[in-house]
Amino acid sequence: MAKLRVTQTRSARDKGAKQRGTIRALGFKRIGHTVVHEDKPQIRGMINSVSHLVEVEELKS
């Protein structure tokens, strides 16, 4: 299964509790932090809801 490398590029500070929660659920700790997730519909939905705060790169496994 493919993997996604996701990097937080912008702050979620003034974006509301829901988006801050999504950023934390994805595993981010700070701006510039990168996490790797399996490419699943649930993760894609979370990324889609905070797409203006993150950058996504698909990794071949």
SULHU-V254541 format. One record per run of one state. SS is the DSSP state (2 for helix, 1 for strand, 0 for the rest). FROM is the first residue (numbers start at 1). TO is the last residue. Records with the same first field share a line. If there is no record, write none. Layout:
# SULHU-V254541
SS: FROM-TO  FROM-TO
This chain:
# SULHU-V254541
0: 1-2  9-16  26-33  39-40  50-53  60-61
1: 3-8  34-38  54-59
2: 17-25  41-49
